[in-house]
Amino acid sequence: MPAITTERTLTELDHVRITSLLRSTGGAPRRAKSGSPIGELLDSSAIVPSRQVPTDVVTMRSQVMIDDPQTGMERKITLCYPADSVPGTGMVSVLSPVGASLLGLRVGDVARWQTPDGLEKSATLQAIVFQPEASGNYTL
């Protein structure tokens, strides 16, 4: 899978929480190693205070609409932490390939990820239905 090429923006709080999550689960050396999606994302993103993140950027707990270019179908996804992930309901963990590919993207960007069986997938970020920071919640 090619390296992340789209510039990403993360809030300071999201960056700290994800980094802490990786450390607490013992996954930091394995998951955040160079070349992994979440490690590359944490290492290469622009970090901004929560109050300064643009409203068109996917942050943690954002609810987004994505469009699969192969099928033309839209899906609603909520980006969450692993403990809140519920497969098949749209609650997608930030540590999953799909979740890591969405965090920090802007509306109109294309998310790219690799499935466990090695297939490359993509989806266009059509809209952000809900972003905590845009609603004034800077600590969600």
N, C-alpha and C positions, 0 to 999 in steps of 0.2 A: 504494500500500500504506500502511495507517495506520502511524503511529509506534509504536515499541515502548512498550507500556503496562504490561507486567508488570515489577515490580521485579526486577532481576537482581543476583546476587552473583558476583563474580569473585575468584579468589585474586590476591594481589599478583604472584606468579610468572607466572600465565597472562596477566595484564594487561601485564606487562613484555615477555614473550616475543612476544605478538601485536603489540604496538606496535613492537617491534624488527623483527619479520618484515615488517611493512608498510614500515618505513623502509628495510630492506635490499633489498627488491624494488622500491623506487621507487614503491610503491603508496600511501604515506601520503596525499599530497595528493588522489589520485583516490578511493581506496577509503574512507579515513577522513573524507571530507568530510561536512559536516553533512547529515543525511538519509539517508546510506547505512546499511545494517543494522549493519555492523561498526563504523563510526565512531560511530554513535549508542550502540551497546552499550559501547564503550570509554569514551565520554564520560559516560554516565549511570548506570553500574553502581556498586553499593556494592563497595568493595575491602576484602578482609580477608586477614590472614595465612593461609597454607595450613593451619596447625594449627587454625585457628578456623572453617574453612568447614563448614557443616552437611553431614551425610552424605546429605541428600536434594537436594543442588544438583549440577547437571551442571558438571563441570570438564573441563579438557583431558584426553584419554585415557580419559574415562569411557565405559563401555559401557551403553547405555540401551535400554529397550523402549518403542517408541512405537506408538500405535494410530491408524490412519487412520479418521476418523469416517465418511467416504464409503463405504469398502469394508468396514470392520470388521476389516481385517487388521492383525496386529501385525508389526513389523519390529524387528530388533536392529541398532543403529547404534553404532559406535565413533567418537567425536569425535577427530579427529587434525589434524596440521599438513598443509599442502598436499603436501609431499614424500612423506608416507605414505598419501595418499589413493589408493584403488583403486575406481573406479566399479563399481557392481554387486555389491560384496562387503560393503557396509556400513561401509567405512572412509570416513567423510565429513569433508572438509576444513572447518575452522572458518571459512574464508573463503568457503565456498559459502553460498548462501541458507539451505539447511537447517541447516548447521552453525552459522551465526551465530544462527539462530533458537532453537537448543537451548542454547547456552552460557549458563550462569547461571540457567537455569530450575530450578524445584523440581518434585518429583513431584506430578502432578495438574495442573500448568500446561499451557496449550495453546501450542504453537509455531506461529507463522504466518510464511509466506514467499511470495515470488512466484517463479514459474518463469521461465526465460528467454523463454518465449513469452507472458508476461504473466498467466498463470493464478494465482489466489490459492489456496494450499494450507494445510492445517493438520493437526496431529496432537497427540494428548494424550500427555504424558509419563507412561507407566504405572509405570515402575520404573527404578531405577538398579541394574544388575546388578553393575557394578564402578565404584568411584570410587577413584583412587589414594590420595587423602588418607585415606579411610576405612580403607584397608589399611595405613596408616602410611607410605606413600611420598609424601613432600612435595616431591620434586624431579623426578618423572617427566614 
